[in-house]
């Protein structure tokens, strides 16, 4: 049997934890398994590296930021390989590029284009445990790139797909919950969740899994396990919805605090003008999310949209272009917002969820600004100080 295991920053946060993982990996290997391990940087290493970059400049060059951030994972792979070898187990550490991970796209948020697993297959055939640096790869120019938040999850699932095996994600929580337990103490652990629901929850702000990782899991049919305890399968399995017997109306609630709302006022209501705005945003790789448009005066409209607050530097570049094309434009930003979303495949066959949510917000006097829906989710933007009230009310109403 072949397994890809991934260990997050908290799991490899100290030398003692790295040694404990090494002991566990040897046990897994002795059980007859071929093992590939994907690791993150130790603890808060990536944050510390970004902080150092920001001490030099408030807008670090993204190529150089990738060069810097990628060093965190490279420390972990070398230390884990040393620990395994010291315990008598053959092992080899590989950077993303050495593992054959080819990427494409923008620095700091690239995507995996392909994986050449020839080198990994050779090491596995030689009986070695292969340790791969997560979160990184190499683009067509030969530069190191990183995959963005949760990139090590993406690396692990992509490698499992390329190697034709299951993927186990070990993190600092013991599974996926109906809501962030730090926000709602009554949140319940989910034993099984569909790829579709997990993708939606991740895309809408749940931080346990990166959405691209789940997409790859579904695409390549990779069963994904998420948990905390080494060797104890008491976490959450991400599977095809046909493999899940119980279907709840609402499976989970996501909270996204990385929200920036932009208001554009005094725009001429001409299709090409509007198209030029979103073209400029797209060229700067700004991930536009919720969009609303309202008529202000005759032939003029106001447009609001949201994007990740972490992309404000990319947004500002696009806004400079937009402003030159629209001299009368008024622009404002609001970062004191969150996005709260409910998710569940049960919503496909049941109506009335939106009405119930509006009723709840009315009873609790919770004001919201924008609403978007999909087949299995409903999302609202609202003021950050209403987070606790909204989460508590929704959780109680839908028993999540």
N, C-alpha and C positions, 0 to 999 in steps of 0.2 A: 504494500500500500504506500501511496505517496501523499504527503501533507505539506501545505504551506501554512506556516504560523506567523502571525504578526504581533509584535510587542510594542506598545506605545511608550511615550516618554516617561510616564510615571512608573511603568513596569521595569524600565531599565535605568531608573533614576539614581541608583547607587551601585557601587562595585559589588556589594553583598547581593543585591537583586540580580545583577548580571550573572554572578556565580550560581545563584539558585536556578535561574533559567537554564544555564549550561547543564546543571545536574538533571533537570527535567528533560531536556533535549536528548541527553544520552540515554535516558530511560526509554523515550519514544523511539529512538534509533534501535535500541536493543530488542524492541518488540517487533522488529522487522520492517520498519517504515523508512522510506527515503524522505529526508526532511530538508525543506527550504525554509529559511527564517528571514523575515523582513523586520527591520527595527527602525525606530524613530531615534531622534537625538535624545540624550539623557535629560530628563526633567524639563526645566525651562531654558535649556541651552539655546534653542532657536530664538526665543524672546530676548535673551541676553545678547545674541549676535545682532539682532535687529536694533536693539537699544544702542549698541556701539556704533552702528552705521548712522543712526539718527543723531548721535553726538557729533558726527562729522558734518552731516547735512540733513536738513529736514525733508529732502526729496532725493534719497539715494538712487543712483542709476540702477535700473532693475536687472541688467545683466550682471553687474558687480554684486548686487544683493544676492543673486542666485549662487554666484561663486562662494560668497561668504556663508550663506545658510546651509549649503550642501555639506560643509565641513562637519556639522553637528552629527549627522548620521554616520559619517565616515569614522568618527571616533568610536561610536558604539559598535560598529561591525568589527573593527579591529580588536577591541577589548573583549567582545564575546568570543571571537575566534581564538584569542589567546587563552581565555578561560577554558574552552573546550579542549584545546591541545594540551593544556596543563593537566587536564583530567584524563588524558590518554585517548581522546576522540579526535580523529582526523577532521579538519574543518578548513574552510577557505572563505575569506571575506571578499565581496565584490561590490564595487560602486554600481550605481544604476547603469552607467554606460558599459561597464565590464560585464554586467549581466545581460546586455543586449537590448536594453530598453531605449527605443528611439522615440523622441517626442516632437511635437509640433506646436506652434502657437506662440503666445506672448510670454516673455520672461516673468517669473513668479507665479504664473497660472497656466503652465503648458498642459498639454494632453498627451497621453500615450498614443503613438501612431502604430507601432509594431514592436514585437519582442522576438529577438533571435535567441532561442534557448539552447543553442548548440553547446556553448561553453558550460552552462549549468548541467546539461545532460551528461557531459563527460565527467564532471566532478561527482555527480550522483552515482554514476557507474563505478567510480573509484571508491565508493563507500564513504564519501565525505558529507558532512553537514554543510550546506551552502548558506552563507549569511549575506543577504543583500541589503544595501542601503535604500531605505524607503524614500519617497518624497522627491525622487530625482531621476533624471535620464539625460540623454544627449540629443540635441536637435541636429537638423541637416547641416548647420554651419560648424558642427563639432564643438559647440558650447554646452556647458552644463546648464540644465534648466531644472526648475522645481515645479511641482504640480499643484501648489496652492494648499489651502487648509484641508487637512485630512488626507494629504497626498500619499502617506504611507499605506493607508487602507487601500487606495487605488492601486498602488504598486503590488500589494499582496494579492488582491483579487485578480488583477491582470496576469500575474505570474501563475496563479492557480489555473486560470483559463488556458494559458499557453502550455502548461505542464499537464493539463487534464486531470486535475484533482480537486479536493475540497479545500476550503480556506477557513482557518480559525483565527479570529481577531481577539487578542487578549488586551484588555484596557483597564482603566481604573474604576469601571463600574461592572456589576455582575449581570449585565444584560441590558436590554432595551425596555424602557418604561413607557407607560401611557403618557407621561409628562415628565419634565425635568424634576427629579425628587428634591432638588435644592430649592425649587420654587413651590412645589406642591408636595407636602409630606405624605399625603395619602396616595401618591402615584403607585400604580401596580406594575409589576414586572410582566412582560409579555413573553410567553413561551415560544410562540411561533408567529411570524408576521410575513406577509407577502412582499415580494420584490416591489410591487407597485406602491404599496402603502409606505414601505421604508424609503423608497425614492422620493415620494411626495413629502414625507416628514423631514427627510434630510434637506431637500430643496427649500423647504419652508422654514428651516432654522434649527431642527434637532441636531445637536452636535455629536452624537454618538457615532454615526457613520457618514462618510462623504458620499454625496449622491452619485458621483461618477463611478465609485467603487460598486455600488449596488446595481447601476446600469450594466456594468461589465459582468457582474454576477448573473444577471438575468440573460444577457446576450449569450454567454458561454455556458449557461446551465451550471454554475458553480454554487453548491450549497455553502452558505456562509454562517459560521457560528460566532456569536459575540458573547464574551464572558470575562470573568476576572480570575477565578481560581484555576491554577494549573492542574490539568488532568481531570477536573470535575465538570461534567457537562450539565450544569444547572443554569446556564445562561439562556440566550435567545437564538433560535434558528431562523434565518431568512430564506424563504423557499417560494416555489410557485404557489399561487393561491389555491390551486387544485389540491395541494397537499395539506391544506389547513381545513380541518373539519368545522371549527367554530367560526362564524362570520358575524361580528358585532357591527352595529350601526356606526359607531364611532370607535376606532381603534386607538387613536392617540391625539395629542394636542402638542403643537410645536410653537416655540417662542423664538423669534428672531430679533435680536437687539442691534444687529448690524444694518440699520436702516437709515437712509438719508432720503428725505423727500424734497424734491425740487419743484418750485412753482415758476412757471413762465407766463407772464402777463403781457397783454397788448400785442398779440400775434394776429396777423392777417389770416383770415380763414380761407386759405388757399391750399389745396392738397399738396402742391409742390413745395410750399413753404414748410409745411408740417413734415413732409418726407425728408427735406434737407436737414431738419433738426435731428431726426433719429438716424439719419445717415452719418452725421458728424459724430454722434454718440457711438455708433457701431464701429466707426473707423478707429476710435480710441479704445475699443474693447470695454466699453462701459456696459455692464449687465443691467439693462433696464428691466424693471419688474412691473409693478402696478401702474397703470396709466389711466388718467381720467381727463376729460375735456368738457369745458362748459362755455356757453356763449356769454360774453361780457357786454359788449355793445354791438351794434350792427356791423357785420363784416369783421369783427374782432373776436378772438377766443382766448381763453386761458387754458393752459395745459399743466397738469401735475403728473409727476412720475416718481417712482422710487428706484434706488440703486443701492448697492452695498456702501456703507459709510467708508469702508477701507479703500474704495476706489475713488475717493474724492479728488485725488491728484489727476486721475484720468478724466474725471468729469470736468474739472476746471479747464483742462486743455480743450475739451469739446465746446464748453460754454464760451470760451474766447472766440472760437470760430462762429458759433451761433449768434453771438452778440454783434459781430461785424456785419452779418447778413440781415440783422433785424435791429436797426438803430433805436427804435422806440421801445424795445423790449425791457421789461422789468423782471429781474431774477431774484428769487429768495430761496433760502434753504432752511430745513428744519431737521435737526438731528435728535430731538427729544421724543422720538417715536419708537414704537415696537410694532412688530407684526405678529398677531396671534392667529393660529390656524387650527382647524379641526380636520382630521383625516380619517377615512374609513371606506373600504370597498363596499360596505353595506349601504352607502349613500346612493349607489347606482340604482338599487331597486326600491329605495324608500324616499318619499318626498317629505317636506316639512321641516327639514333640519335648519334651513336658512330662517324660516319663520320663527322657529323656537329660539334661535340665537338672537334675532332682533328683539324678541320678547324679553329675553334675559337681560340684554343691555338696557332696554327701556326700564325694567324694574330696578336695576342697579345704577341707573343714571351714568352709564358708560358711553362716552361720546367716541365715535369712530370717524375716520376721514375717507378711507377708500375701502372698497370691497372687490375681491376677485373670487371666481369660482372655477373649479374644474369638475370632472366627473366624480372625483373622490375627495374633494377638499373645498373648504370655504375659508378665506383669509380676510382679516381686517387690520388696518393700521389704526393705532390709537396712541394716546399719550403714555409715556413710560410709567407715570405714577398711577396708572390704572391697571397695571399688569397683575398684581396680586388679586384684585377684585375680579377681574375678568377670568383668570385661571380658576379661582375658587368656584365661581358661579357656573362656569362651563363644566368643570369636573363633577360637581354635584349633580347637575342636570342630566348629564350623560353617563354617570357612574364610571368615570375614568380616573 
